[in-house]
Amino acid sequence: MRKNIEMNFYTPPITKHLIIINLLMFLAKTVATRYGIDFDDLLGLHYFMASDFRLYQFFTYMFVHGGFEHLFFNMFAVWMFGRIMEQVMGSQRFLFYYIVCGLGAGLIQESVQYVEYLYSGLSEYEAVNIGGGLTVSMDSYLNRWTTVGASGAVYGILLSFGMTFPEERMFIIPIPFPIKAKWFVIGYAVIELLSAMGNSGDGVAHMAHLGGMLFGLALILYWRKHPGNGNHFFGGSSGGNSFFGNGNSGYGNYNQRFTPYEDVTYQKGPSLWQRFKSWMGKQRKPRMDVNNSYIKHSKDMQWRQEKQDREAEIDRILDKVKKGGYESLSQEEKRKLFDASQR
């Protein structure tokens, strides 16, 4: 029973480390606040024309959150969807994708703020009335434009999941029925766009969320157009982390339990199921090892019957994967499927 839980909830290294780093940063922020140190001011992404802006903030802002609720929902999404996408992409590629989405979200947010700065005519003023009879200098006002949180990278992960498993059905509270992943992602994007256009003033960087999805989309389309070019970041390589957590942990390699990412997400030509079943059929072909024991068994009717039974069992397991997904398999069925893929 313990092994089943570990298999179902196994968290690959990059996903696990991202969650740990964000938790540690939140604890550090809580402690620092007691000593008068403002992490949001130091590490949050300031508007690029503000005096407190630093270039490194494009990276550090992704690991600082405004509160526990903000942190919890972002890290829950990273764990729920990131662990799946890391196993599909490979650890190094997933980390690269995460960072690119986060940086892209920051760039879009800066661009939107610049447009707002020009549209509002703030360049014509030296001070701003922020309400309550309080007036602050323009520099102090611009320093208030600070963005924190991993939401941009998280939305990039949601996009990659929806594009990789578009037909996967999901239960989303409070919707009482399952919806397909592709509609879930499209719905989120539409909500964010409408919220940004509505200028609700809720303190949420909606355009940054869309920016993470936009850069994620561009990167996925690049990978589809340039599959397997040999580059560790853009092309990846064979091999990879074990789904059960006991395999080679070299970053940048594909998981042996999955097809390469550009094959998983490529929608033209044969479907993923057709590719997988064809691949499994090739893997089940007996090797032409020349040894007396193999020749003896190959002529034995009992061996032939056992071989047919094994193939029938694998076909049954593959049909079960097609209907209910990989997680619907029992531990024994997963073992049989893995053993068959190694032949």
Secondary structure by P-SEA (a helix, b strand, c coil): caaaaaaaccccaaaaaaaaaaaaaaaaaaaaaaaccccccccccccccccccccccccccccccccaaaaaaaaaaaaacaaaaaaaacaaaaaaaaaaaaaaaaaaaaaaaaaaaaaacccccccccccccccccaaaaaaacccccaaaaaaaaaaaaaaacccbbbbcccccccccaaaaaaaaaaaaaaaaaaccccccaaaaaaaaaaaaaaaaaaaaacccccccccccccbbbbcccccccccccccccccccccccccccccaaaaaaaaaaaaacccccccaaaaaaaacaaaaaaaaaaaaaaaaaaaaaaccccccccaaaaaaaaaaaac
